[in-house]
Amino acid sequence: MNSNVLKTARIWLASIMTCLALVAPAGASDGLKIVTSTTQIADFARNIVGDRGEVHCILAPGADPHTYQPTPDDVHIVLDANLCLQNGLHLEGKDWMGTLARDAGKPIVTCTDGVQPLDISQDGQTIPDPHAWFSPRNAAVYVNNITRAVNRLDPDGKRQYEARAQLFLQQLRVLDAWVRQQVARIPPHRRILVTTHDAFNYFCREFKFNERNNYLSIAPVGWSTGSEVGAGMTPERRRVVVESIANSGAPAIFVETTISPKLIREIARDTGVAIGGELYSDSMGEADTAGETYIGMMRENVLLIVNSLLTNGDEQG
């Protein structure tokens, strides 16, 4: 090979390497890869990222983040990610999402940073309630945290991310106003929300349910107990729960999609209170269902709660 040909080849190679170097590793649509712990966070991220990247969720619809055990497949998914997103406030039991990210050497963002947490009692201790997304105003905090994170990761896409986030934040404001309008249909004395576990504190506080319980959730069990939510129920605790629900005047009580309905159905039978239906709680719904998005799950929950509390237990109202 003569010197001119070799020189030309080197120029072409240098040009190709320069072009490759100019491609933003996380900015190209096939380069931005985000892994989230929960389905709600995945939906927030998809609304912000759009087609500019991929969002993978560790939890499947209906899975419980409190008791989830990561799999080898999860490890591979995180190893391929640019960014990990978690709820935080101990929602991910035993810090499984943080452990996956740290072991893979990946950056992780806690989406509840900046939320003013509510305190709940668990086994004699006061802990922050992790279910902050049940307030659309808190959901906006999640969205802003995610937007800042992807802007840092892919500054070339900042305008797109912020434009999408602006639209989604507007949708959250509309959702908040709509929920208040729907809840206003329920007389205050009938705004009693009883669910399986303490997932609805932020919802109750934001929309003024359970006045006699300081606008906090009424639930048989705390937000997480051992290997199964509700596994720590004792006969004495059960007696207290049955009495409190019977005395609350609740028109209906609700099961949750991520927790076995056995306990709450037994309590409903013991108290004589109707089952109002099944609420999305720690996870959104399956694909092609009404609850497959955050706005969808909130909409369906509110419609179910309003209808059940207005139509059940008239003799108690």
C-alpha positions, 0 to 999 in steps of 0.5 A, a space after each residue: 500500500 503506497 503512502 498516499 493510500 495509507 494517508 487517505 485511509 487514516 483520514 477516513 478512519 479519523 473522520 469516522 472516529 470523530 463522528 462517533 465521538 460526537 454522538 451523545 452516548 445517552 442522547 441518541 434515541 437508541 442510547 438513553 436507557 432508564 430502569 425504574 423500580 415501580 410502574 408509576 415511575 415508569 409511566 412518569 419517565 415515559 411521558 418525559 422521555 417519549 421516543 428519545 429513549 427506552 424505559 424499563 420497569 423492574 416490577 410487573 403490573 400487580 407486583 408488590 414493591 415492599 416484598 419484591 426479590 430481584 432476579 438475575 434478569 433484573 441485574 442484566 437490565 440494570 447493567 444495560 441502563 444509563 440511569 435508575 429511578 426509585 421511589 425511595 422512603 423504603 418503598 423498595 423493601 430492603 433497598 432492592 433497587 438501590 442495591 441493584 444500581 450500586 452493584 452495577 455502578 449506575 446512577 440512581 435518582 430517588 423520585 420522592 426527594 423534595 416531597 414532604 412525607 407523612 409519618 405513620 406508625 409501624 411496630 411502635 416506630 414512626 416512619 415516613 410513608 412511601 406512597 407519595 404518588 397518591 397525591 397528584 401534587 406529589 406526582 409533580 415532584 416525581 416528574 420534576 426530579 426525573 426531568 432534571 435527571 434526564 436533562 443532565 444525562 442528555 442535555 441535547 434533549 433538554 428542550 424536548 424533555 421539558 416540553 413533555 414534562 410541561 404538558 404532563 404537569 398540566 395534566 396532573 393539575 387537571 387530574 387534581 382538580 377533577 379528583 376534588 370535583 368528584 370527591 365533593 359529591 360524597 358527603 363529608 360524613 361518608 368520606 371514609 376510606 378503608 383499604 387493606 394496608 396503609 397505602 392511601 394516607 396521602 390520598 386521604 390527607 389531600 382529598 379529606 377522607 377519614 376526618 376522625 382518623 386525622 385524614 389518614 388511611 384506615 387499614 388493617 395492617 401497616 404498609 409492610 410486615 415481613 414477607 407478606 403485607 398483612 402477615 403480622 396480623 395478630 388476634 388482638 390486632 384483628 379484634 381492634 381492626 374489626 371494631 374500628 371499622 364497624 364503628 367507623 360507619 364506612 359504607 364500604 371497604 376496599 381490596 387492593 390489586 397488589 395484596 391478597 384480598 383474603 384478609 380484607 374479605 374476612 374482615 368485611 364479613 365480620 363487620 358486615 360492611 360491603 366490599 366496594 371493589 379493588 383499587 390500584 395501589 402499589 402498582 398500576 394495571 396490566 397493559 390494555 386496561 383502564 389502569 395501565 397509566 398513572 392518570 388511568 389508575 387514579 381516575 379508576 380508583 376515584 370513580 370506584 371510591 365515589 360510586 361505592 361510598 355513595 351507593 353502599 351502606 345507605 342505612 349507615 349514612 
